Amino acid sequence: MKSDIYIGGTKVDQFKDESATVVSNVLDISNIEKNLGDYSKTFTVPASKNNNLLFKHWYNANIDNQFDARVKVDGRIDIDGMPFRIGAFRLAKVNVKNQKVSSYTLNFFGNFVSLKDILGEDELSDLTFLDNYNHTFSYNNVKTGLQSSLFAGDVKYTLASGKRYYYNSNNSLDETEQITNIDWDGISGGNSSNGVDYQDLRPSLRLIRIIEAIEQEYGSSQIVQLEVTVSTTNSFNAFCKITLNGVTYEIPVTFGTPTTNALQIRQYLEAFVPAYRVIQNGAILTITSVVGGLQLDPVFEQYTATDMEATFTVIKYGTDEDGLSFSREFFNTEEFQNLYLWCDDDATEGVGQLFRKVEFDTSTSTNISTVTNEGTFTLNAGDELKCNFIAERVMPSPLPTTSTVNYKSINIKLIINGVVYAELNRTFGYRLYVPIGGGATFTELKAVMNSTFVPTESGTYTAFFEITTNATDIEQVEWFALVNGTSTGSAIGSGATNNALPNFQFTNNMPEIKIIDFLKGLFDMFKLVVIAQDDGTLYINTLNNYYQEG
């Protein structure tokens, strides 16, 4: 077996009885912050005429433009004429005997990857690619994610919760922040006071998608989105054309909605174009290449679907050509493909309870606008502005036949000139008491906040209300405004505009963990080996499989 050494394209003369011994550096999973790459013990090459020219007689200080031993020089090691390792060489020293140069001592360093340098202190929440899995945090979506999945199985909900669940057939028992009776009171849509509250649940994300997000964030890659804005009206034999990285695909699309046409495109790409992964969110498709690297811009053509409209948008180009890319020997195994990361309950506290500006549909007050949902008042110092706010929920019809308590928490804020002037925390809803002998008692509890503002300076003051609540069945909100005891009118808003559902955003709800610590835990759990390859990728596999491959 013959080995040849090339430095900067020049073949190096070697001693017949000495060659470079390359140590293959398999990752020490106890410290993945170390550099990953092959290296050699020091070895020597003769001070031949060829080598002296290569190293520019580095030993001779009288020669200008000498070889710079401080800098590594690209090169490679071949075995029997085939490339074995690619990396860089460094001149360690010159050996002199009898006042004559006799040899050069070298070190070889294979292409290496420093996870610490690439990932730094970044956390999982910095992986913006994960926001492609964002979704409306609603009763129906959580139910779908619990019974089956979202995003073709990449997102699932489980019954894991930060609360303690118990069962008692007397569902009139109140829930607390820590304990919930899961005996359902028959009220659907997420507004039950008992049963499993969908807002207590959190999604889990398939781990391979996090690995892909790391590659997207720290490599050279391309992410594009295709949004179908107008669907085709052709019932059959309609085709659109999509060009990805210069390759054009004719995709059948039939009569439907933009979401339906997006689904047809996704299913085609999944079935016939394995080089790409597709994430669907309604009528929007996020398309990523399985292989990293920048690509040609995508193109959409109507072709025979002449009434269909869609737009491609390049939303990200990766720029780090020396970034991370993981092999799939382990990551493509069924064992890993079925692993998920649960979004920590503490990290997602407040999902479904985001502050939102109260919206109004009608107004009898010239001061309160239904466009800005704000009230503008010109006041003198010492004037008295009263702002009375009421929020009420939809009452059940027909009434439950058993005693029921259904209260939801709400926080109300009055903001004047950008500053929170008044705030109230309370519950609202209803209580039904049905005694054994009959004569039911029904009590409605509205959320009411009355505030009085007295300015110390004359001027124009702008006011509006914000609410946060986990109730999604608000029926009506109302704002009564009075200046110095005289009514200026009122504004009313419906539940349709004030029951807006929040968006579950993964980057805001990932566990607080550094990416490098996440990888370290993953590698340690499965006893994985990580080896830097000449093409810049990281070989990932279990230790057993690595040795079985030889």
N, C-alpha and C positions, 0 to 999 in steps of 0.2 A: 504494500500500500504506500503510494508516494504522495507526499503533501507538498504543495507549492504555496509560496507566500507572495502576495502582490501588494505593494504600497504605492498609492497614487498611480496605479496602472503599470508600474515597473516591477518586474519579477526580481525577487530578492535571492541572492546566492545564500546557500545554507551549508552548514557542516554536515558531512555525511552521517555522523553519529549523534546528531542532536536535531530535534524538531520542536515546534511549539506544542506544548501540552495544554489543550483547552479544557477548562473546567466549566461544565454546564451548570448554570446557577438556577436551581429549582427554588421557587419562592419559599422562604421561611414564613409560614402563615402566622407565626407569633409576632412578626414585625414586617408587615407588608409596606411600611413606609420606606424600606430600603430599596435601592435601585435593583431592577431585575435585568439580568443580562449575563452573557457568558464572558469569561475573562481567562487570561493565561497566567501561569507562573512566568517569572522572567526567563527568557531564553536568549541565546547569543547567536549572532550570525557573523561570518568572517569579514574582515576589513579588506574585501576584494576590490578590484578596480571598479566594478559595477556598483558595489555597495558604497564605496567612497564617493562616487558621483551622486548616488541617490541621496546620501546624507551630507553632501556638499563639504566634505572634509571638515566636519563639525569640530573636530579636535584642534584644528588650526585656527587660532584666534586672529591671524594676520589676513585671513580671507574675508572679504566683504560678502554681504547677502548670504550669510550662512543659513543652514537648516535651523529652524526654530524648534528646539526640543520641548518648549513649553506647550506646544499645540499638538493635539492628536491629528494624525493624517489618515484619511479614509483608505481602506484597503480590504483585502479578503484572503481567506484561506481556502484552497482547492485541495480535494483529495481525488487522486486518479483522474484529474482533469475535470471533475465536477465541483461546483461551488459547495463549500461546506459551511463556512461562517462568513458573514459580512459584518464589518465593524470599523474600528480605527486602531492604529498603532501609535505608540509613544516611545520615543527614544529615551531610555533611562540613563544610560551612561556609555562612555567609551573606555575600552580596556586597553592599556598600554603595557607592552613588555619590551624591556631593553630599549626604552625611549622610542619605540615604534608602535603605532596603533596596530592592535591584533584582532580586535573584534568589537562589535556593538551589542549592547544589551537592550532588549526590547520588551515591551508589554503589549498584549492584544486585549482590546475591550470590544466585546460584541455589542451590537445595537441594543441599547437598554431603554427601559421605560421607568421613570421615577413617578410612581403614583402620588407621592407626597407633593412633588413639584406641580403636577397636573391638576390634582384635586384641591390642594391647599386645605383651607378650613371650610370649604363649601359644604352645605347640608343638603339633605334630600329636598328640602323646600326650594332650593335653587334650580331644580330641574324643571325648567319651564315647559319642556315637552309634555310633562304629565298633565298639563291643563287641557290637552286634547281629550281627556276623559272627564272633563267637567260636565255636570248635568244638573238639571233643576232638582232641587231637594224637595220633592213632593211626595205625597202619600202614594200616588200611583207608581212613581219611579222606584221608591223604596220597596213597595210590595212586589214589583216585577223583579227587582234585584234580589229579593229574599226568596221568591218562589222559583225563579230561574236565574237570570243574569242580565247585565247590561253590556253594551259594546262587545257583542259576540263572545261573552264569557270572560272578558277581561276585568269586569267590575262585578262584584257580588256583595250582597248584604247578608249578614248573619244575625242571630239573636244575641250576640255578645253585646252587653250593655254595662254601663257604669252603675246602673240601679240594681237593687235586689228585687226579684220578682217573687210573688207568692200568689196562691189561689185561694179565694174565699167566695162562695156563691152569693154572699151578700155584697153586691157590687156598689152599694151606697157608701162603702168605706172610702174616705178621702185618700188620695195619693199624696205622697210627700216628694221632696227632692231626691230622697234616697230609696224609697220603697214604693212599689206599685202593685196593686191587685190586678192580675191579668184576666179576671173574669170579665168578659166583654159585656158592656151595657147596651149593645145593639145599635149604637150610633157609629156610622161609618164615616169615611173621608178624613180620618185623622183627628176628629174633634171629640172623640170619646174621652171620658174622664178616667176610664179603666181600660184594661186590656194592654197589649203591647203598643206603646206610643212610638210611631215611626220615627219621631224626632230624637228618640233615645238611641237609635241604631246608627251605625257608621259603616261605610263601604270598605271593602278590601280590594286591593289592586294586585293583579297577577305580577309576580316578581320579574318575569322576563321583560315586562314593559318598563320596569325601572332600569334594568340592564340596558335596554335600548335607549332609554332617556339619557343615561350616562354617556353612551356612545354618541348620541346626537349632540349633547352639550359640549363634549370635549373632543370631538373629532371634526373631520371635514365632511359635511353631509348636507342634504337638501331636504326641506320639508315644504310641500305644496298643499294647497287646499283647492278643491273644486266645489263650487257652490252652484247647484241647479236652481235657477230663479224662475224659469217657466218650463212646465212639463210638456211633453209631446202629446198631441191629440190623435196620432196614428194608432189604430188598434192593433196593427200587426205589420211586420216587414219594415219597421223603421230602424235605422241604424245611426248612431253618432260615432264620431271618430275622436280618439284620444291619443295623443302622441306623448310618450314618456321617454326622455333621453334619446330622441331621434327615431324611436320605433313606434309605428302607428298601429292602433288596434281598433277594429270595427266592432262596436258593441251594440247588441240588440236592445232597444228600449221600446216599450209599448205605452199605450194610453195610461195615464195615471197622474199622480201629484208629483211635485218636485222631490218629495221624500221617496216616493215609489221609484222614480227614475234613478235617484241616487243609490237606492238599494240594488237595482238591476246592474248598475255599473260596478258597485262593490262586489256583488256576487260573481260577475264575470272576471274581474281582476283576481279575486281569490281562487277561482277555479282554473284560470288559464295563464295567469301572469304571476308566478310564484316569486319573482324578483322584487315584488313590492308588497308592503303591508298597508291595509286600508282600515281606517277608523271612521265610522259613520256616526254623525250627530245630526239627526234630522236630514235636511237636504244638503248638508255639508260633509264632504269627504276629505279626510286628511290622509295623504298618500306619502309614504316614506319608502326609500330604497333599502332593501335588506343589506346591500353592500354599500359601505360608506363611500364618500367622494362626491365632488360637485358634478352636476349633470346639466345637460342642455335644458333650456326652459320648456315646460310642457305647453301643449296646444290643444284646444278643444275646437272641433268642427261639427256643425250640425249634420252634414252629409244628407241622408234621406229624412232625418228627423228635423224637417225644415222649420217647425214651429217651436222647437226646444231651444232654450237659452241656458247657458252655463258659463261661468267665469273661473279661470285658473288664477290663483294668487300664490306667488312664492313668498312664504312668510319667514323663512330663515335660511341663511347659508352658513354652514360651519366654516371656520377659517383655519383651524388648527390641524394642519396636515400631518403633524406628528402626534396627534391625539390618540385617545384610547380606542381600541377595537378588539373585542373579545372573540375567540373562536367559539364554536358551538358544540364541541364534543360533549360537554356536560350540559350546557344550557338548553340543548334540544332534547334532552332525555325527558321521558314522561314524568319521571320523579320530580324534576324541577319545573316543568311546564304547569304542573298542578299546584304550585305553591303560591300563596297570596300574602300580602302584607296588609294587616288591619290598620286603618287610620286610628291612631290613639284617641281614646275618648277625651282625655284632658286637652289634647291639641285641638280638638274640634268643638270645644265648649262654645256655645252660642250659635251653632248652625241652626238656621230656622228662626233666629231671634235677632236678625240684623235690624238696626234702626232704619226706618224709612220715613220720608216726608209724607205727611198726611195729604191726600189729594181730595179735592172738592169738585163736585159735578155742577152744582147750582149755587148761586149766591144772590141774596137780596141786599147785600151791603155793597156800597160803592167803594168801600175800603178794602174788601177782600176779593182777590182775583182768582178765578178758576183756571187761569193760564199758568200763573206762577205759584198758585196755592199759598200765597202770602198776603198778609194784611199790611197796608201802609197807612200810617196815622200821623198827622201833623199835630203835635202837642206842645203846650206851654209848660214851663216848669211848674210843678205842683198839680198838673192835671191828673185825673185818675182814669186809667184805662183798665177795664175789666175784660178778661178773656176767659170765657167759660167753655169747657170742652166736655163732650159726652161721646162715649163709644159703647155700642151695644152689639151683642151677638145674636145670631139667628136662633130663635126658640124652636124646640122640637115640635113637629106636628105629624101624626098625633102624639100626645104626651105619652111618655113611658108608663107602663102599668105597675112598675115597682119603684120603690124609693130610689132616687138617683141624685147624685151631686156632681155637677159638671162645671167646674171653675177653671179658668186659665189665667195665668199671670199676664200683666201688661205693664209697661213702663211708658209714661207720657212725659214729654219734655216740651216746654215753651221756650223758643229761642227768639230773643229780641236783639236786633242789630248784631247778630252773629254770636251772641253769648247766651248760654243756658240761664234763663231767669228763674224758671220754676220746674220742678220735677216731682213726679209721683209714681210710686210703685203700689200696685194693688191687684186684686183678682176681679174677674167679671164672668158672668154666665148665669147659671140658674141652679136651684135646688127644688126637688120634688119629694115631698114626704107623703107616703101612702100608708096610713095606719091600718091595722088588721080590720078594724070595724068600718073602714071606708072614710070618706070625707077628705080627699087628697088636698094638700096645701102646696101651691106652686109659688115660688118666689124668684123674681128676676133681679139680678144684681148688675147694674150698669157701672161702667168706669167713668167717674166724674172728677174733673179737676177744675177748680175755680181759682183764678189768679188775678191779682190786682197789681198793676205797674204804675208807679208814680215817678215821672222823670224829674231829675234835678236841673236839667237844662232844657230850654226850648229847642225844638227841632223836629225832623222827620224820623219816625221810628218804623222799622220793618219787623214784622213778627210772623212766625209760622210754628206749626206743631210737628213733632216727630214721635213715632211710637215704635215700640218693639214688643212683639208678642209671639207666642207659639200657637195662638189661635188662628185658624184659617177660615173661620166662618163669621167674620165681622159682617153685620148687616148694614150698619149705618154709623157715620160719625157726624158730629155737628159742632159748629163753632159759633157762639154768641158773643158779640163785641159791644161794649158800652163805653162811652166816653162821658165822664162826669155825670153818670147816672142815666144818660140818654142812649137808647139803643141805636146802633148804626146798621142793624140788620144781622143776618146770619148766613152761614154757608153750610151746605150739606154734601156729604160724600157717601157713595155706596160702597158695599163690600167688594164689588167687582174691581174697583181701583185701589182698594186698601188691603186686599188679601194677597198682595204680590208675594210670590214664593222666591226664596233666596236661591242662589246658584251654589252648588257644592264645588268648591275650587280646591283641587288636590294640593297645589303648591302652598295653600294657606293652612292645610290640615294634615300635613305629613308629620310623622314623629320627629321630634327634635334630635336628630342624629347626624353626625358628619358622614358624608358619602364614603370616606375612607374607612370609617368604623363599621359602616354597613357592610362593605365588601369584606373587611377582616372577619366579621362575624359569620358571613356566608361561607368564606373559604375555610374557616375553622370548623364550622358545623359539619361540612361534608368532606373534610380532609382533602381539599383540592390542591393540586399543584398548578403553579402559574409560571410559564416560561415565555420570555420574550422571543419572538420569531424574527427572522431576517426581514420579513415583509412589514414589520411594525406591529403586527397583531400580537395579542397575548393568548398563548395556548392555555386553555382551562380544561382540566379533567380531574377525575378522582385519582388518587395515588395508585390504586389497584389497576385501573384501566391504563394509566400511563405506563406502568411496568409491563403490562400484558402486551401493549403495542410495541414494546422493545425500543 
